[in-house]
Amino acid sequence: MNSENNAADSVSIYMNGDIDSSVSAPDHLTKIGVIAVDHRVKRKAKRLLKQHSKDTPSERTLVHTRYWKNSRKPRSGYRKRGLPKKGGAGGKGVWGKLGSESDGIDDIDRNDPNYDSDTLDNGNVELKSIIPELSDEDLKKNVELIILEYYEHGDSEEALLSIDELNCNSKKHMIPVHAIEIALDHKPSHREMTSVLFSDLTVRIIRPKEMIHAFELLLINLPDLILDTPDAPTVLGNFIARAVADVCMPPKAVQMFKEKVDNEYAREALNRAETLLSSELGLYRLDNVWGIGGGLRPVKTLIRQMNLLLEEYLSSGDIQEATRCLVALEVPHFYHELVYEAIVLTLESLNTEVEDSMCTLLKSLSDAIIITPDMMQRGFLRVYEDMSDIILDVPLAYTVLERFVEKCYKAGFILEDLKKIPMRGRKRFVSEGDGGRVKEHY
């Protein structure tokens, strides 16, 4: 026990370096000396590591270079597949991933005067385009274009869609104003189409209050409208009565107009409207206040009106009035009937003055291209075909026709082909073997 304690003391003295080198160690301390040497080597290695950490920068760079030289990680900034690391979103001094600028709401400046926390925080922002309202001049141009196209195709639904696209919320009352101003310069059939359009507009786009405002403006402007359209008060009165009949305005609107508008022409228009609305069947008869347009009228009605037109012309000799009445019928496809009736009336009159007057009228209509050459030719040929029946009432029809055709040819509005008048047939009795039948020979 004492020997072990002495050995331990010897080891501690030997490891601390206090033993004299001249004194030899005992044999039993040989192994203990080897252990002490190993401890010294380890402690020296630790000191070397501490000194290495305090080396110069060039030495650290050398160590770093050797580390990266033997590293298998890519040093080009791209992975093995050729794509940037983290999709280009990582690293110091980079812009970040494409589109990342709008990912979060932290970049929104809450001090911005346009910042709205209620909408931006909830994410329900909705952007709408703002179209400025049309000016008075632009509105007039657009409405005029739509109305004129409507007169061509007659499709009120298409016109309504075009009007609905106009941005004129505070100026809708100007649409009927411009439409009536255009209708004043057109035919009755176009005015009828305008009234039909008003009936559809009131249901979908224009309110009765706006329609009343439109007619108020028209009544005020009547002194100016009458300069271009002398019958403007009568026409406007028809429009007012028709609008009331079509429930575009209340019946009391006429009385309201009388209280607000006071001028001579406005009173005339309102009196016309009251007259049309006062009759018991007024509301029903107003459907035809503009008449039945063009080819919608029966053929017998058109023939009767053409005969009245020709008789009035023979009594007055006014070619302009006769031309106006013919154009007002709006049946250019039926003008050959006028030529036919004019020739028949000439044959029945047996009067050279009537022949000259009819020749003058037909020449005027031909020069104005109201009656086209094909219509003129068709009218003459119809007379030639019916001569066998006409001669029964007018025995001298062939003689008068030949004279009248010669005058028309000299006037220059028929071709030479029409000079070939069919010869009058003669009737003869044949032999008794034919049974006494009457045969026609040409």
C-alpha positions in Angstrom: 0.0 0.0 0.0 2.9 2.3 0.8 4.6 1.4 -2.4 1.6 2.4 -4.5 1.4 5.8 -2.9 5.1 6.4 -3.5 4.7 5.5 -7.2 1.8 8.0 -7.6 3.8 10.7 -6.0 6.7 9.9 -8.3 4.5 10.1 -11.4 3.1 13.5 -10.3 6.6 14.8 -9.7 7.9 13.4 -13.0 5.0 14.9 -15.0 5.5 18.3 -13.5 9.1 18.3 -14.5 10.4 18.7 -10.9 12.6 15.6 -10.9 16.3 15.8 -11.5 17.5 14.3 -14.8 20.6 12.8 -13.1 18.4 10.6 -11.0 17.3 7.5 -12.9 13.7 6.4 -12.7 12.7 3.2 -11.1 11.7 0.3 -13.3 8.2 0.3 -12.2 7.9 3.8 -13.5 8.8 3.1 -17.2 5.2 2.6 -18.4 4.0 5.7 -16.5 6.7 7.8 -18.3 5.3 6.7 -21.7 1.9 7.9 -20.7 3.3 11.2 -19.7 4.9 11.7 -23.1 1.6 11.0 -24.9 -0.1 13.7 -22.8 2.6 16.2 -23.8 2.1 15.5 -27.5 -1.7 16.0 -27.3 -1.3 19.3 -25.4 1.2 20.5 -28.0 -1.2 19.7 -30.8 -3.9 21.7 -29.1 -1.5 24.7 -28.8 -0.7 24.4 -32.6 -4.4 24.5 -33.4 -4.8 27.7 -31.4 -1.8 29.2 -33.1 -3.1 28.2 -36.5 -6.4 30.1 -35.9 -4.3 33.3 -35.4 -2.4 32.9 -38.7 -2.2 35.6 -41.4 -5.0 36.2 -44.0 -2.9 34.7 -46.8 -2.7 31.5 -44.9 -6.4 31.4 -44.3 -7.0 32.0 -48.0 -4.7 29.1 -48.9 -6.6 26.8 -46.5 -10.0 28.1 -48.0 -8.8 27.6 -51.6 -7.7 24.1 -50.8 -11.1 23.4 -49.2 -13.0 24.6 -52.3 -10.6 22.9 -54.6 -11.4 19.5 -53.1 -15.2 20.3 -52.7 -17.7 18.7 -55.1 -20.3 21.5 -54.8 -20.9 23.6 -58.0 -19.1 27.0 -58.0 -20.8 28.6 -61.0 -24.0 29.6 -59.2 -26.1 27.0 -61.1 -27.1 23.5 -60.2 -26.4 20.4 -62.2 -29.5 20.9 -64.3 -28.4 24.4 -65.3 -31.1 26.2 -63.2 -30.2 29.0 -60.7 -30.2 28.2 -57.1 -33.5 28.8 -55.4 -34.9 29.9 -58.7 -32.9 33.2 -58.5 -34.7 34.2 -55.3 -31.9 33.6 -52.8 -28.6 35.1 -52.0 -27.3 38.5 -51.0 -27.8 41.4 -53.4 -30.2 39.7 -55.8 -33.6 41.0 -57.0 -35.5 38.0 -55.9 -37.8 35.6 -57.7 -39.6 36.9 -60.8 -43.0 38.3 -59.7 -42.1 38.4 -56.1 -42.6 42.1 -56.0 -46.4 41.6 -55.9 -46.5 38.6 -53.5 -47.0 40.4 -50.2 -48.8 43.5 -49.1 -45.9 44.8 -47.0 -44.7 46.9 -50.0 -48.0 48.9 -50.0 -47.4 52.4 -48.6 -50.0 52.9 -45.9 -49.2 56.6 -45.9 -50.3 56.9 -49.5 -53.4 59.2 -49.8 -55.0 56.6 -52.2 -54.5 53.8 -49.6 -57.8 52.3 -48.6 -57.5 49.7 -45.9 -61.1 48.4 -46.2 -60.6 47.3 -49.9 -56.9 46.5 -50.1 -56.8 44.4 -46.9 -59.8 42.4 -48.0 -58.4 41.9 -51.6 -61.7 42.9 -53.3 -60.4 45.7 -55.4 -62.4 46.2 -58.7 -61.3 48.5 -61.5 -63.9 50.0 -63.9 -63.4 52.0 -67.0 -65.0 55.4 -67.1 -66.4 56.7 -70.4 -67.1 60.4 -70.6 -70.6 61.5 -71.4 -71.2 62.6 -75.0 -71.3 66.3 -75.8 -74.4 67.9 -77.4 -72.7 67.9 -80.9 -71.5 64.3 -80.7 -74.9 63.2 -79.4 -76.6 64.8 -82.4 -74.3 63.2 -84.9 -74.7 59.8 -83.4 -78.5 60.0 -83.2 -78.7 61.3 -86.7 -76.6 58.4 -88.0 -78.7 55.8 -86.1 -82.0 57.2 -87.3 -81.0 57.4 -90.9 -79.8 53.8 -90.8 -83.1 52.8 -89.1 -84.9 54.4 -92.1 -82.9 52.1 -94.4 -83.3 48.7 -92.6 -86.4 49.4 -90.6 -85.2 47.2 -87.7 -86.3 49.0 -84.5 -84.5 46.4 -82.3 -81.1 47.2 -83.9 -81.8 51.0 -83.5 -82.6 50.5 -79.8 -79.3 48.6 -79.2 -77.3 51.4 -80.9 -79.1 54.1 -78.9 -78.6 52.1 -75.6 -74.8 52.1 -76.2 -74.7 55.9 -76.2 -73.4 57.4 -73.0 -76.0 60.2 -72.5 -77.7 59.5 -69.2 -78.4 63.1 -68.5 -79.4 64.0 -72.1 -81.7 61.2 -73.0 -84.5 63.7 -73.7 -82.5 65.0 -76.6 -82.9 61.7 -78.5 -86.6 62.3 -79.4 -85.8 65.9 -80.2 -83.2 65.0 -82.8 -85.3 62.2 -84.2 -88.3 64.4 -84.8 -86.1 67.1 -86.3 -84.9 64.5 -88.8 -88.4 63.1 -89.4 -89.6 66.6 -90.4 -87.5 66.5 -93.5 -88.6 63.0 -94.5 -91.7 61.2 -95.8 -94.8 60.2 -93.8 -93.6 56.6 -93.8 -90.4 57.6 -92.1 -92.5 59.6 -89.5 -94.5 56.5 -88.9 -91.3 54.5 -88.3 -90.1 57.3 -85.9 -93.4 57.0 -83.9 -92.9 53.2 -83.7 -89.3 53.8 -82.4 -90.6 56.1 -79.7 -93.0 53.5 -78.5 -90.2 51.0 -78.1 -87.8 53.6 -76.6 -90.3 54.5 -73.8 -90.5 50.9 -72.6 -86.7 50.3 -72.4 -84.6 53.5 -72.5 -86.6 56.7 -72.2 -89.0 57.5 -69.4 -92.3 59.4 -69.9 -90.8 62.4 -68.0 -88.0 62.7 -70.5 -90.4 62.4 -73.4 -92.4 65.3 -72.1 -89.3 67.4 -71.7 -88.4 66.6 -75.4 -91.8 67.8 -76.7 -91.5 70.9 -74.6 -88.2 71.8 -76.3 -89.7 71.1 -79.7 -92.7 73.4 -79.0 -90.4 76.2 -77.9 -88.2 75.7 -81.1 -91.2 75.6 -83.5 -90.6 79.2 -84.8 -87.2 78.0 -86.0 -88.4 74.6 -87.3 -91.1 76.2 -89.4 -88.5 78.0 -91.5 -87.4 74.7 -93.1 -90.7 72.8 -92.7 -93.8 75.0 -93.2 -96.2 72.3 -91.9 -94.1 71.7 -88.7 -96.9 72.6 -86.3 -99.3 70.0 -87.9 -96.5 67.4 -88.0 -95.6 68.0 -84.4 -99.2 67.9 -83.3 -99.5 64.5 -85.0 -96.4 63.3 -83.1 -97.8 64.5 -79.8 -101.2 62.8 -80.4 -99.5 59.6 -81.5 -97.2 59.6 -78.4 -100.2 59.9 -76.1 -101.9 57.1 -78.0 -98.8 54.8 -77.7 -98.6 55.6 -73.9 -95.3 57.4 -74.3 -96.8 60.3 -72.4 -99.9 60.7 -70.1 -103.0 62.3 -71.6 -102.6 65.3 -69.3 -99.3 66.2 -71.1 -101.2 68.3 -73.7 -102.7 70.5 -70.9 -99.3 70.8 -69.3 -97.8 72.0 -72.6 -100.4 74.7 -72.8 -99.5 76.0 -69.4 -95.8 76.1 -70.1 -95.4 77.0 -73.8 -97.1 80.1 -75.3 -96.4 80.9 -78.9 -98.6 81.0 -82.0 -97.1 77.8 -83.6 -97.2 75.9 -80.3 -100.9 76.6 -79.9 -101.5 75.4 -83.4 -99.7 72.1 -82.8 -101.5 71.5 -79.5 -104.9 72.3 -81.0 -104.1 69.7 -83.7 -103.2 67.1 -81.0 -106.4 67.8 -79.1 -108.5 67.5 -82.2 -107.0 64.0 -82.9 -107.4 62.9 -79.3 -110.9 64.3 -78.8 -112.8 61.9 -81.1 -114.3 58.7 -79.6 -112.1 56.5 -81.7 -109.2 58.8 -81.8 -106.7 56.6 -80.0 -107.4 53.8 -82.4 -107.4 55.9 -85.5 -104.1 57.4 -84.6 -102.3 54.2 -85.6 -102.8 55.5 -89.1 -102.1 59.1 -88.4 -99.2 59.1 -90.9 -101.1 56.9 -93.4 -100.3 53.4 -94.6 -96.9 53.5 -96.2 -96.0 52.5 -99.7 -96.7 48.9 -100.8 -98.7 48.1 -97.7 -101.7 49.9 -99.3 -104.1 47.8 -101.5 -103.6 48.0 -105.2 -107.1 49.4 -105.8 -106.3 52.3 -103.4 -103.1 53.1 -105.3 -104.9 53.1 -108.6 -107.6 55.3 -107.3 -105.1 57.8 -105.9 -103.2 57.9 -109.2 -106.4 58.6 -111.1 -107.2 61.5 -108.7 -103.7 62.8 -109.2 -104.1 62.8 -113.0 -107.5 64.4 -112.9 -106.2 67.1 -110.6 -103.3 67.7 -112.9 -105.5 68.1 -115.9 -107.6 70.7 -114.1 -104.8 72.7 -112.6 -101.8 72.0 -114.9 -99.4 72.0 -111.9 -96.6 69.6 -112.7 -94.8 70.1 -109.4 -97.9 69.3 -107.3 -98.5 66.2 -109.4 -94.9 65.1 -109.0 -95.1 65.7 -105.2 -98.2 63.6 -104.9 -96.7 60.8 -106.9 -93.5 60.7 -104.8 -95.6 60.8 -101.6 -97.2 57.5 -102.6 -93.8 55.8 -102.1 -94.4 53.1 -104.7 -91.6 53.5 -107.3 -92.1 49.8 -108.3 -95.7 50.7 -109.3 -95.1 53.8 -111.4 -95.9 51.9 -114.6 -99.5 52.0 -113.4 -99.4 55.8 -113.7 -98.2 55.6 -117.3 -100.9 53.1 -118.1 -103.7 55.2 -116.5 -102.4 58.4 -118.2 -102.5 56.8 -121.6 -106.0 55.3 -121.1 -107.3 58.6 -119.8 -105.8 60.3 -123.0 -107.5 57.7 -125.2 -110.9 58.2 -123.5 -110.7 62.0 -123.6 -110.4 62.3 -127.5 -108.9 65.7 -126.9 -105.6 67.0 -128.3 -105.1 69.3 -125.4 -105.2 66.4 -123.0 -102.7 64.6 -125.2 -100.3 67.5 -125.0 -100.7 67.8 -121.2 -100.1 64.1 -120.6 -97.1 64.1 -122.9 -95.7 67.1 -121.0 -96.2 65.4 -117.6 -94.7 62.1 -118.6 -91.7 63.9 -120.1 -91.2 65.8 -116.9 -91.3 62.7 -114.8 -88.9 60.9 -117.2 -86.4 63.8 -117.1 -86.5 63.9 -113.3 -85.8 60.1 -113.4 -88.9 59.6 -111.2 -90.3 57.2 -113.8 -87.5 55.1 -115.2 -87.3 54.0 -118.8 -88.2 50.4 -118.0 -91.3 51.6 -116.1 -92.3 53.9 -119.0 -91.9 51.0 -121.5 -93.9 48.6 -119.3 -96.8 51.1 -119.1 -97.0 51.5 -122.9 -96.8 47.8 -123.5 -99.6 47.2 -121.1 -101.8 49.5 -123.1 -100.8 47.7 -126.3 -101.9 44.4 -124.8 -105.3 45.8 -123.6 -106.2 47.6 -126.9 -108.6 44.8 -127.9 -110.7 45.7 -124.8 -110.1 49.4 -124.9 -111.4 49.7 -128.4 -114.8 48.3 -127.4 -115.3 51.5 -125.3 -113.3 53.9 -127.5 -113.6 53.0 -131.2 -111.1 55.6 -132.2 -108.5 54.4 -129.7 -106.0 53.2 -132.3 -106.0 56.6 -134.1 -105.6 58.5 -130.9 -102.9 56.1 -129.6 -100.9 56.4 -132.8 -101.0 60.2 -132.6 -100.0 60.2 -128.9 -97.1 57.8 -129.4 -95.7 60.0 -132.1 -95.8 63.0 -129.8 -94.1 61.1 -127.0 -91.4 59.8 -129.4 -90.7 63.4 -130.6 -90.5 64.5 -127.0 -87.7 62.0 -126.6 -88.7 59.9 -123.6 -89.7 56.7 -125.4 -87.7 54.5 -127.7 -88.4 53.7 -131.4 -89.5 50.2 -130.5 -92.6 51.6 -128.9 -93.7 53.2 -132.1 -94.7 49.8 -133.5 -98.3 49.9 -132.4 -100.2 46.6 -133.0 -102.5 46.8 -136.0 -106.2 46.8 -135.4 -107.8 43.4 -136.1 -110.8 43.1 -138.4 -113.6 40.6 -137.8 -115.0 38.6 -140.7 -117.5 35.8 -141.1 -116.3 32.6 -142.6 -118.1 30.1 -144.8 -121.2 28.4 -143.6 -119.2 25.3 -142.9 -117.6 27.0 -140.0 -121.0 27.4 -138.3 -121.1 31.2 -138.6 -118.4 31.7 -136.1 -116.7 35.0 -136.0 -112.9 34.9 -136.4 -110.3 37.5 -135.8 -107.8 38.3 -138.5 -104.7 40.4 -138.0 
